[in-house]
C-alpha cells in the first residue's frame, strides 16, 4: 500500500513539475519585473510617493502582512480600514492613535457580514455620550479573543481524539496566525499526553515563514515580543521542530517526506479551496476513513468543496475564526477615531444605524459606482523657508482685518507631501525697475463712486443680474467731466473712456479703494 502511494506521489510530482515549467517559461520575466516595483514597509514607517503623498502602514491586529493605511497629502488625510481585530493573542494590537482625526476614512470590513450576529434590535445601535476612555474600554474587551482561544483548544482536542482512535487530521486553514497558534497548542497537547503523533507542515513557504515568526517581532503582540527579546521563542513550535516532532516539507512529493511518513498524523496543508495543493491527494487518501478528521475554515461551502471527494466518511469540523470587527462595535470605533467623512459599504450601512456617530458626513459606496466626496480643505498649507519669510515686506489689508499680503518671486515645489515656496525675492526690486501694481480684493461700486465724487467726477450706478437671478455685474456711467464707463464683476474691473485724464483719476480711485502691492 505504501509503495503504491509513493508511486502515485511521484507521478503527481512529475505532472506538477511539467506544469510549473510550462507556466514559468511564459510568466517568469513578467513576475520578476512586477516584483521589482514592490516596496516593503514597516509598521508606522512613512513612505513618500511622488513627492506628494505620505503613506504609512498601521497594524490591523489581524495577521502577518495585514494592515490599515494612512495617506497624508497637501489637501488632507485619508485612512483605509480593512478587516481588523481589536484584541489579538498573537498579532500586534490595532493601532487606534494613527487613525484618529483623519479627513476621510474608508471602511472596507466585509467579514462582519458573514456571521448572523445581528438582530433587528442591533440594527438600531446607538452611541451614548461616552468619553474616549469608555469607548476604548468597550472596544478592547477581551471576551472575543478568549472565545478564539477556546475554538483553538477545541480543534486540538478533536485532533487528539482522532489520533487516539488511529485516524489522521488534515488542517487546511491557511491564516498564518491561526496556524502558528494551532501548532503551538497541538505540540503542547501531544507532549503532555501519551500520544506519539507526528505533525507535518507541507508548504513551499513553511520553513521560511516559521523561521520569520521567531526572528522578526514587529508584527507580534506585546507579550510575544517580550518573549523574543528575552531570548525565548515567540511561538513554541521552534523546540518541537528541533526535536523532530514537527516536520517541514516544501511539497508532498519531497523525498524526505515519503521516507518520514507515518500514520496516524496531523497535517497542515493548503489549499483551503480543496482544488489544488497537497490537500487534494491527502483527501483522496483519507476520505474513506471515519476515524480521520478534516478541519476547514468557515466561509467555504463544505458541500461544494467536498463534492469531488464524495462519498466521504471523514469527520468534518468547520471553524469560524474572528477575521474582522464585529458589526455592533463599528459605531464605537467611528466615535473613537472621529473622522470628518466616513465611507462605508452600502451593505454595511443597511445593517446598522450610524446616524448617531458624531461625524460631518457618512456616505455609502458600492461596487462599480463612482462616489463623489466633497472638498476636504478650503485652503492648502504652504511652507515658506524661514530665510525667505523674514525678507518679505508685509502689508496689512484694509478689507480684511488681521490679514497681510507680500510679494515675491519664487518656485512652487512638492516635497514629502508638503507644498513649499523656494527661491528669493523678486529681482525687479533690486534692479530698480518699477513693478506692475497688483491689487487684492473686489471693487464695491458705491464705494468707488464716493471716491470719484471727491475727485469731481460724477456718475450713476446700474446693477445687472445674471441668469437665474445669479449675481451679475455693475456699471458706473461717468457723465462729468467727460463720458466714460466702469464695469465691475467677480471676474475683474474694466475702465472704458477716451479721456486719459479721466482714466487716470478712475485708476487712482480704484487704487485707493483696493489693497495693492
HUJOVEN-V279697 format. One record per backbone hydrogen bond with DSSP energy under -0.5 kcal/mol. CO is the residue of the C=O (numbers start at 0). NH is the residue of the N-H. Records with the same first field share a line. If there is no record, write none. Layout:
# HUJOVEN-V279697
CO->NH / NH
This chain:
# HUJOVEN-V279697
0->4
1->5
2->6
3->7
4->8
5->9
6->10
7->11
8->12
9->13
10->14
11->15
12->16
13->17
14->18
15->19
16->20
17->21
18->22
19->23
20->24
21->25
22->25 / 26
23->27
26->30
27->31
28->32
29->33
30->34
31->35
33->36
34->37
41->44 / 56
44->56
46->54
47->49
48->51 / 52
50->416
52->48 / 54
53->71
54->46
55->69
56->43
57->67
58->94
59->84
62->65
65->59
67->57
68->79
69->55 / 71
70->77
71->53
72->75
73->380
75->72
76->103
77->70
78->80 / 105
79->68 / 81
80->107
85->93
89->220
93->95
95->98 / 99
96->99
98->101
101->339
102->340
103->78
104->106 / 342
105->80 / 107
106->344
107->109
109->112
110->113
111->114
114->116
118->122
120->123
121->124
122->352
125->127
127->129
130->134
131->135
132->136
133->137
134->138
135->139
137->140
140->143
141->145
142->146
143->147
144->148
145->149
146->150
147->151
148->152
149->153
150->154
151->155
152->156
153->157
154->158
155->159
156->160
157->161
158->162
159->163
160->164
161->166
162->165
167->292
168->170 / 266
169->171 / 294
170->268
174->178
175->179
176->180
177->181
178->182
179->183
180->184
181->185
182->186
183->187
184->188
185->189
186->190
187->191
188->192
189->192
195->197
197->199 / 265
198->246
199->201 / 267
200->202 / 248
201->269
202->205
204->208
205->209
206->210
207->211
208->212
209->213
210->213
211->214 / 215
214->216
216->219
218->91
220->224
221->225
222->226
223->227
224->228
225->229
226->231
227->230
234->237
235->238 / 239
236->240
237->241
238->242
239->244 / 245
240->243
244->198
246->200
248->202
250->253
253->256 / 257
254->258
255->259
256->260
263->197
264->168
265->199
266->170 / 268
267->201
269->278
270->273
276->279 / 280
277->281
278->282
279->283
280->284
281->285
282->286
285->288
286->312 / 313
287->289
288->291
291->314
292->169
293->295 / 316
294->171
295->318
296->299
299->301
300->304
301->305
303->306
305->308
306->309
314->293
315->317
316->295 / 318
318->297 / 320
325->328 / 329
326->329
328->332
329->333
330->334
331->335
332->336
333->337
336->100
339->359 / 360
340->104
341->343 / 362
342->106
343->364
344->347 / 348
345->349
346->350
347->350 / 351
351->353
353->356
356->358
360->341
362->343
364->345
365->368
370->372
380->418
382->420
384->388
385->389
387->390
388->391
391->393
394->404
399->402
402->396
404->394
410->412 / 421
412->419
414->417
417->414
418->382
419->412 / 421
420->384
421->410
423->408
425->428 / 429
426->430
427->431 / 432
428->431
437->516
439->514
442->444
443->447
444->448
445->449
446->450
447->451
448->452
449->453
450->454
451->454 / 456
452->455
457->478 / 479
459->476
461->474
463->472
465->468
466->469
469->465
472->463
473->487
474->461 / 476
475->477 / 485
476->459
477->483
479->457
483->477
484->495
485->475 / 487
486->493
487->473
488->491
491->488
493->486
495->484
497->499
498->502
499->503
500->504
501->505
502->506
503->507
504->508
505->509
506->510
507->511
508->512
509->513
514->439
